[in-house]
């Protein structure tokens, strides 16, 4: 594919230099940084005992609530069991979403928790309505298990 490309772009000089080292003529290729590098992300202040868990309203590949409700319910059961086990193992959990439709899944995981006392200090389903909100949540955790951050 590389030899057939009329043009290529790279996110940094190191990437372009690597492509040159494996035989690509990069003289006409541009360096165009990823837009993510321009984001104004907050300075991390992680709680190392806290895991951010990506939570989404998952209905299968068709992404249809009408035809994928059974898959959604299985997903919520599995995610709830995972969150509960993380808490039993000593972790705090922040439920993270990537879009507004995922709020349903956060609400359903919280409602499905067997031990409601976990909500007092172990499980947080913060409201995330913007990229800035998401960044603030991620900055507070030591690890993120991402679901849809691609």
MODELLER restraints for C-alpha pairs under 7 A, 6 or more apart:
rsr = mdl.restraints
at = mdl.atoms
rsr.add(forms.Gaussian(group=physical.xy_distance, feature=features.Distance(at['CA:7:A'], at['CA:29:A']), mean=6.03, stdev=0.5))
rsr.add(forms.Gaussian(group=physical.xy_distance, feature=features.Distance(at['CA:8:A'], at['CA:29:A']), mean=5.33, stdev=0.5))
rsr.add(forms.Gaussian(group=physical.xy_distance, feature=features.Distance(at['CA:8:A'], at['CA:30:A']), mean=6.94, stdev=0.5))
rsr.add(forms.Gaussian(group=physical.xy_distance, feature=features.Distance(at['CA:9:A'], at['CA:29:A']), mean=5.54, stdev=0.5))
rsr.add(forms.Gaussian(group=physical.xy_distance, feature=features.Distance(at['CA:9:A'], at['CA:30:A']), mean=4.85, stdev=0.5))
rsr.add(forms.Gaussian(group=physical.xy_distance, feature=features.Distance(at['CA:9:A'], at['CA:31:A']), mean=5.53, stdev=0.5))
rsr.add(forms.Gaussian(group=physical.xy_distance, feature=features.Distance(at['CA:9:A'], at['CA:32:A']), mean=6.28, stdev=0.5))
rsr.add(forms.Gaussian(group=physical.xy_distance, feature=features.Distance(at['CA:10:A'], at['CA:16:A']), mean=5.72, stdev=0.5))
rsr.add(forms.Gaussian(group=physical.xy_distance, feature=features.Distance(at['CA:10:A'], at['CA:30:A']), mean=6.41, stdev=0.5))
rsr.add(forms.Gaussian(group=physical.xy_distance, feature=features.Distance(at['CA:10:A'], at['CA:31:A']), mean=4.73, stdev=0.5))
rsr.add(forms.Gaussian(group=physical.xy_distance, feature=features.Distance(at['CA:10:A'], at['CA:32:A']), mean=5.84, stdev=0.5))
rsr.add(forms.Gaussian(group=physical.xy_distance, feature=features.Distance(at['CA:11:A'], at['CA:31:A']), mean=5.57, stdev=0.5))
rsr.add(forms.Gaussian(group=physical.xy_distance, feature=features.Distance(at['CA:11:A'], at['CA:32:A']), mean=5.09, stdev=0.5))
rsr.add(forms.Gaussian(group=physical.xy_distance, feature=features.Distance(at['CA:11:A'], at['CA:33:A']), mean=4.28, stdev=0.5))
rsr.add(forms.Gaussian(group=physical.xy_distance, feature=features.Distance(at['CA:11:A'], at['CA:34:A']), mean=5.70, stdev=0.5))
rsr.add(forms.Gaussian(group=physical.xy_distance, feature=features.Distance(at['CA:12:A'], at['CA:31:A']), mean=5.76, stdev=0.5))
rsr.add(forms.Gaussian(group=physical.xy_distance, feature=features.Distance(at['CA:12:A'], at['CA:33:A']), mean=6.18, stdev=0.5))
rsr.add(forms.Gaussian(group=physical.xy_distance, feature=features.Distance(at['CA:13:A'], at['CA:31:A']), mean=6.73, stdev=0.5))
rsr.add(forms.Gaussian(group=physical.xy_distance, feature=features.Distance(at['CA:16:A'], at['CA:26:A']), mean=6.87, stdev=0.5))
rsr.add(forms.Gaussian(group=physical.xy_distance, feature=features.Distance(at['CA:20:A'], at['CA:26:A']), mean=5.95, stdev=0.5))
rsr.add(forms.Gaussian(group=physical.xy_distance, feature=features.Distance(at['CA:41:A'], at['CA:135:A']), mean=6.21, stdev=0.5))
rsr.add(forms.Gaussian(group=physical.xy_distance, feature=features.Distance(at['CA:42:A'], at['CA:135:A']), mean=6.62, stdev=0.5))
rsr.add(forms.Gaussian(group=physical.xy_distance, feature=features.Distance(at['CA:42:A'], at['CA:136:A']), mean=6.42, stdev=0.5))
rsr.add(forms.Gaussian(group=physical.xy_distance, feature=features.Distance(at['CA:42:A'], at['CA:139:A']), mean=6.79, stdev=0.5))
rsr.add(forms.Gaussian(group=physical.xy_distance, feature=features.Distance(at['CA:43:A'], at['CA:139:A']), mean=6.80, stdev=0.5))
rsr.add(forms.Gaussian(group=physical.xy_distance, feature=features.Distance(at['CA:44:A'], at['CA:139:A']), mean=4.25, stdev=0.5))
rsr.add(forms.Gaussian(group=physical.xy_distance, feature=features.Distance(at['CA:44:A'], at['CA:140:A']), mean=6.48, stdev=0.5))
rsr.add(forms.Gaussian(group=physical.xy_distance, feature=features.Distance(at['CA:45:A'], at['CA:139:A']), mean=5.75, stdev=0.5))
rsr.add(forms.Gaussian(group=physical.xy_distance, feature=features.Distance(at['CA:45:A'], at['CA:140:A']), mean=5.45, stdev=0.5))
rsr.add(forms.Gaussian(group=physical.xy_distance, feature=features.Distance(at['CA:46:A'], at['CA:139:A']), mean=5.77, stdev=0.5))
rsr.add(forms.Gaussian(group=physical.xy_distance, feature=features.Distance(at['CA:46:A'], at['CA:140:A']), mean=4.17, stdev=0.5))
rsr.add(forms.Gaussian(group=physical.xy_distance, feature=features.Distance(at['CA:46:A'], at['CA:141:A']), mean=4.56, stdev=0.5))
rsr.add(forms.Gaussian(group=physical.xy_distance, feature=features.Distance(at['CA:46:A'], at['CA:142:A']), mean=5.16, stdev=0.5))
rsr.add(forms.Gaussian(group=physical.xy_distance, feature=features.Distance(at['CA:47:A'], at['CA:140:A']), mean=5.70, stdev=0.5))
rsr.add(forms.Gaussian(group=physical.xy_distance, feature=features.Distance(at['CA:47:A'], at['CA:141:A']), mean=5.13, stdev=0.5))
rsr.add(forms.Gaussian(group=physical.xy_distance, feature=features.Distance(at['CA:47:A'], at['CA:142:A']), mean=5.67, stdev=0.5))
rsr.add(forms.Gaussian(group=physical.xy_distance, feature=features.Distance(at['CA:48:A'], at['CA:141:A']), mean=6.30, stdev=0.5))
rsr.add(forms.Gaussian(group=physical.xy_distance, feature=features.Distance(at['CA:48:A'], at['CA:142:A']), mean=4.39, stdev=0.5))
rsr.add(forms.Gaussian(group=physical.xy_distance, feature=features.Distance(at['CA:49:A'], at['CA:91:A']), mean=5.42, stdev=0.5))
rsr.add(forms.Gaussian(group=physical.xy_distance, feature=features.Distance(at['CA:49:A'], at['CA:92:A']), mean=6.14, stdev=0.5))
rsr.add(forms.Gaussian(group=physical.xy_distance, feature=features.Distance(at['CA:49:A'], at['CA:142:A']), mean=6.77, stdev=0.5))
rsr.add(forms.Gaussian(group=physical.xy_distance, feature=features.Distance(at['CA:50:A'], at['CA:91:A']), mean=5.63, stdev=0.5))
rsr.add(forms.Gaussian(group=physical.xy_distance, feature=features.Distance(at['CA:50:A'], at['CA:92:A']), mean=4.52, stdev=0.5))
rsr.add(forms.Gaussian(group=physical.xy_distance, feature=features.Distance(at['CA:50:A'], at['CA:93:A']), mean=5.56, stdev=0.5))
rsr.add(forms.Gaussian(group=physical.xy_distance, feature=features.Distance(at['CA:50:A'], at['CA:141:A']), mean=5.06, stdev=0.5))
rsr.add(forms.Gaussian(group=physical.xy_distance, feature=features.Distance(at['CA:50:A'], at['CA:142:A']), mean=5.79, stdev=0.5))
rsr.add(forms.Gaussian(group=physical.xy_distance, feature=features.Distance(at['CA:51:A'], at['CA:91:A']), mean=6.80, stdev=0.5))
rsr.add(forms.Gaussian(group=physical.xy_distance, feature=features.Distance(at['CA:51:A'], at['CA:92:A']), mean=6.25, stdev=0.5))
rsr.add(forms.Gaussian(group=physical.xy_distance, feature=features.Distance(at['CA:51:A'], at['CA:93:A']), mean=4.99, stdev=0.5))
rsr.add(forms.Gaussian(group=physical.xy_distance, feature=features.Distance(at['CA:51:A'], at['CA:94:A']), mean=6.24, stdev=0.5))
rsr.add(forms.Gaussian(group=physical.xy_distance, feature=features.Distance(at['CA:51:A'], at['CA:141:A']), mean=5.54, stdev=0.5))
rsr.add(forms.Gaussian(group=physical.xy_distance, feature=features.Distance(at['CA:51:A'], at['CA:142:A']), mean=6.05, stdev=0.5))
rsr.add(forms.Gaussian(group=physical.xy_distance, feature=features.Distance(at['CA:51:A'], at['CA:143:A']), mean=5.01, stdev=0.5))
rsr.add(forms.Gaussian(group=physical.xy_distance, feature=features.Distance(at['CA:51:A'], at['CA:144:A']), mean=5.72, stdev=0.5))
rsr.add(forms.Gaussian(group=physical.xy_distance, feature=features.Distance(at['CA:52:A'], at['CA:93:A']), mean=5.80, stdev=0.5))
rsr.add(forms.Gaussian(group=physical.xy_distance, feature=features.Distance(at['CA:52:A'], at['CA:94:A']), mean=4.70, stdev=0.5))
rsr.add(forms.Gaussian(group=physical.xy_distance, feature=features.Distance(at['CA:52:A'], at['CA:95:A']), mean=5.87, stdev=0.5))
rsr.add(forms.Gaussian(group=physical.xy_distance, feature=features.Distance(at['CA:52:A'], at['CA:96:A']), mean=6.24, stdev=0.5))
rsr.add(forms.Gaussian(group=physical.xy_distance, feature=features.Distance(at['CA:52:A'], at['CA:138:A']), mean=6.73, stdev=0.5))
rsr.add(forms.Gaussian(group=physical.xy_distance, feature=features.Distance(at['CA:52:A'], at['CA:141:A']), mean=5.95, stdev=0.5))
rsr.add(forms.Gaussian(group=physical.xy_distance, feature=features.Distance(at['CA:52:A'], at['CA:143:A']), mean=6.15, stdev=0.5))
rsr.add(forms.Gaussian(group=physical.xy_distance, feature=features.Distance(at['CA:52:A'], at['CA:144:A']), mean=4.46, stdev=0.5))
rsr.add(forms.Gaussian(group=physical.xy_distance, feature=features.Distance(at['CA:52:A'], at['CA:145:A']), mean=6.13, stdev=0.5))
rsr.add(forms.Gaussian(group=physical.xy_distance, feature=features.Distance(at['CA:53:A'], at['CA:93:A']), mean=6.76, stdev=0.5))
rsr.add(forms.Gaussian(group=physical.xy_distance, feature=features.Distance(at['CA:53:A'], at['CA:94:A']), mean=6.14, stdev=0.5))
rsr.add(forms.Gaussian(group=physical.xy_distance, feature=features.Distance(at['CA:53:A'], at['CA:95:A']), mean=4.99, stdev=0.5))
rsr.add(forms.Gaussian(group=physical.xy_distance, feature=features.Distance(at['CA:53:A'], at['CA:96:A']), mean=5.70, stdev=0.5))
rsr.add(forms.Gaussian(group=physical.xy_distance, feature=features.Distance(at['CA:53:A'], at['CA:144:A']), mean=5.92, stdev=0.5))
rsr.add(forms.Gaussian(group=physical.xy_distance, feature=features.Distance(at['CA:53:A'], at['CA:145:A']), mean=4.96, stdev=0.5))
rsr.add(forms.Gaussian(group=physical.xy_distance, feature=features.Distance(at['CA:53:A'], at['CA:146:A']), mean=6.34, stdev=0.5))
rsr.add(forms.Gaussian(group=physical.xy_distance, feature=features.Distance(at['CA:54:A'], at['CA:95:A']), mean=6.11, stdev=0.5))
rsr.add(forms.Gaussian(group=physical.xy_distance, feature=features.Distance(at['CA:54:A'], at['CA:96:A']), mean=4.73, stdev=0.5))
rsr.add(forms.Gaussian(group=physical.xy_distance, feature=features.Distance(at['CA:54:A'], at['CA:97:A']), mean=5.84, stdev=0.5))
rsr.add(forms.Gaussian(group=physical.xy_distance, feature=features.Distance(at['CA:54:A'], at['CA:145:A']), mean=5.85, stdev=0.5))
rsr.add(forms.Gaussian(group=physical.xy_distance, feature=features.Distance(at['CA:54:A'], at['CA:146:A']), mean=4.68, stdev=0.5))
rsr.add(forms.Gaussian(group=physical.xy_distance, feature=features.Distance(at['CA:54:A'], at['CA:147:A']), mean=4.75, stdev=0.5))
rsr.add(forms.Gaussian(group=physical.xy_distance, feature=features.Distance(at['CA:55:A'], at['CA:95:A']), mean=6.12, stdev=0.5))
rsr.add(forms.Gaussian(group=physical.xy_distance, feature=features.Distance(at['CA:55:A'], at['CA:96:A']), mean=5.62, stdev=0.5))
rsr.add(forms.Gaussian(group=physical.xy_distance, feature=features.Distance(at['CA:55:A'], at['CA:97:A']), mean=5.33, stdev=0.5))
rsr.add(forms.Gaussian(group=physical.xy_distance, feature=features.Distance(at['CA:55:A'], at['CA:102:A']), mean=6.64, stdev=0.5))
rsr.add(forms.Gaussian(group=physical.xy_distance, feature=features.Distance(at['CA:55:A'], at['CA:105:A']), mean=6.41, stdev=0.5))
rsr.add(forms.Gaussian(group=physical.xy_distance, feature=features.Distance(at['CA:55:A'], at['CA:106:A']), mean=6.45, stdev=0.5))
rsr.add(forms.Gaussian(group=physical.xy_distance, feature=features.Distance(at['CA:55:A'], at['CA:147:A']), mean=6.48, stdev=0.5))
rsr.add(forms.Gaussian(group=physical.xy_distance, feature=features.Distance(at['CA:56:A'], at['CA:97:A']), mean=6.20, stdev=0.5))
rsr.add(forms.Gaussian(group=physical.xy_distance, feature=features.Distance(at['CA:56:A'], at['CA:102:A']), mean=4.56, stdev=0.5))
rsr.add(forms.Gaussian(group=physical.xy_distance, feature=features.Distance(at['CA:56:A'], at['CA:105:A']), mean=5.78, stdev=0.5))
rsr.add(forms.Gaussian(group=physical.xy_distance, feature=features.Distance(at['CA:57:A'], at['CA:72:A']), mean=6.78, stdev=0.5))
rsr.add(forms.Gaussian(group=physical.xy_distance, feature=features.Distance(at['CA:57:A'], at['CA:101:A']), mean=6.57, stdev=0.5))
rsr.add(forms.Gaussian(group=physical.xy_distance, feature=features.Distance(at['CA:57:A'], at['CA:102:A']), mean=4.75, stdev=0.5))
rsr.add(forms.Gaussian(group=physical.xy_distance, feature=features.Distance(at['CA:57:A'], at['CA:104:A']), mean=6.57, stdev=0.5))
rsr.add(forms.Gaussian(group=physical.xy_distance, feature=features.Distance(at['CA:57:A'], at['CA:105:A']), mean=5.19, stdev=0.5))
rsr.add(forms.Gaussian(group=physical.xy_distance, feature=features.Distance(at['CA:58:A'], at['CA:72:A']), mean=5.29, stdev=0.5))
rsr.add(forms.Gaussian(group=physical.xy_distance, feature=features.Distance(at['CA:58:A'], at['CA:75:A']), mean=6.95, stdev=0.5))
rsr.add(forms.Gaussian(group=physical.xy_distance, feature=features.Distance(at['CA:59:A'], at['CA:65:A']), mean=5.92, stdev=0.5))
rsr.add(forms.Gaussian(group=physical.xy_distance, feature=features.Distance(at['CA:59:A'], at['CA:68:A']), mean=4.38, stdev=0.5))
rsr.add(forms.Gaussian(group=physical.xy_distance, feature=features.Distance(at['CA:59:A'], at['CA:69:A']), mean=6.10, stdev=0.5))
rsr.add(forms.Gaussian(group=physical.xy_distance, feature=features.Distance(at['CA:59:A'], at['CA:71:A']), mean=5.55, stdev=0.5))
rsr.add(forms.Gaussian(group=physical.xy_distance, feature=features.Distance(at['CA:59:A'], at['CA:72:A']), mean=4.88, stdev=0.5))
rsr.add(forms.Gaussian(group=physical.xy_distance, feature=features.Distance(at['CA:60:A'], at['CA:68:A']), mean=5.98, stdev=0.5))
rsr.add(forms.Gaussian(group=physical.xy_distance, feature=features.Distance(at['CA:60:A'], at['CA:71:A']), mean=6.30, stdev=0.5))
rsr.add(forms.Gaussian(group=physical.xy_distance, feature=features.Distance(at['CA:76:A'], at['CA:105:A']), mean=6.93, stdev=0.5))
rsr.add(forms.Gaussian(group=physical.xy_distance, feature=features.Distance(at['CA:76:A'], at['CA:108:A']), mean=6.99, stdev=0.5))
rsr.add(forms.Gaussian(group=physical.xy_distance, feature=features.Distance(at['CA:76:A'], at['CA:109:A']), mean=6.10, stdev=0.5))
rsr.add(forms.Gaussian(group=physical.xy_distance, feature=features.Distance(at['CA:80:A'], at['CA:109:A']), mean=5.35, stdev=0.5))
rsr.add(forms.Gaussian(group=physical.xy_distance, feature=features.Distance(at['CA:80:A'], at['CA:112:A']), mean=6.59, stdev=0.5))
rsr.add(forms.Gaussian(group=physical.xy_distance, feature=features.Distance(at['CA:80:A'], at['CA:113:A']), mean=6.31, stdev=0.5))
rsr.add(forms.Gaussian(group=physical.xy_distance, feature=features.Distance(at['CA:87:A'], at['CA:122:A']), mean=6.49, stdev=0.5))
rsr.add(forms.Gaussian(group=physical.xy_distance, feature=features.Distance(at['CA:92:A'], at['CA:122:A']), mean=4.47, stdev=0.5))
rsr.add(forms.Gaussian(group=physical.xy_distance, feature=features.Distance(at['CA:92:A'], at['CA:123:A']), mean=6.01, stdev=0.5))
rsr.add(forms.Gaussian(group=physical.xy_distance, feature=features.Distance(at['CA:93:A'], at['CA:122:A']), mean=5.99, stdev=0.5))
rsr.add(forms.Gaussian(group=physical.xy_distance, feature=features.Distance(at['CA:93:A'], at['CA:123:A']), mean=4.81, stdev=0.5))
rsr.add(forms.Gaussian(group=physical.xy_distance, feature=features.Distance(at['CA:93:A'], at['CA:124:A']), mean=6.25, stdev=0.5))
rsr.add(forms.Gaussian(group=physical.xy_distance, feature=features.Distance(at['CA:94:A'], at['CA:123:A']), mean=5.92, stdev=0.5))
rsr.add(forms.Gaussian(group=physical.xy_distance, feature=features.Distance(at['CA:94:A'], at['CA:124:A']), mean=4.78, stdev=0.5))
rsr.add(forms.Gaussian(group=physical.xy_distance, feature=features.Distance(at['CA:94:A'], at['CA:125:A']), mean=5.98, stdev=0.5))
rsr.add(forms.Gaussian(group=physical.xy_distance, feature=features.Distance(at['CA:95:A'], at['CA:106:A']), mean=6.60, stdev=0.5))
rsr.add(forms.Gaussian(group=physical.xy_distance, feature=features.Distance(at['CA:95:A'], at['CA:124:A']), mean=6.15, stdev=0.5))
rsr.add(forms.Gaussian(group=physical.xy_distance, feature=features.Distance(at['CA:95:A'], at['CA:125:A']), mean=4.95, stdev=0.5))
rsr.add(forms.Gaussian(group=physical.xy_distance, feature=features.Distance(at['CA:95:A'], at['CA:126:A']), mean=7.00, stdev=0.5))
rsr.add(forms.Gaussian(group=physical.xy_distance, feature=features.Distance(at['CA:97:A'], at['CA:103:A']), mean=6.96, stdev=0.5))
rsr.add(forms.Gaussian(group=physical.xy_distance, feature=features.Distance(at['CA:97:A'], at['CA:128:A']), mean=6.69, stdev=0.5))
rsr.add(forms.Gaussian(group=physical.xy_distance, feature=features.Distance(at['CA:98:A'], at['CA:148:A']), mean=6.72, stdev=0.5))
rsr.add(forms.Gaussian(group=physical.xy_distance, feature=features.Distance(at['CA:100:A'], at['CA:129:A']), mean=6.69, stdev=0.5))
rsr.add(forms.Gaussian(group=physical.xy_distance, feature=features.Distance(at['CA:106:A'], at['CA:125:A']), mean=6.24, stdev=0.5))
rsr.add(forms.Gaussian(group=physical.xy_distance, feature=features.Distance(at['CA:128:A'], at['CA:134:A']), mean=5.84, stdev=0.5))
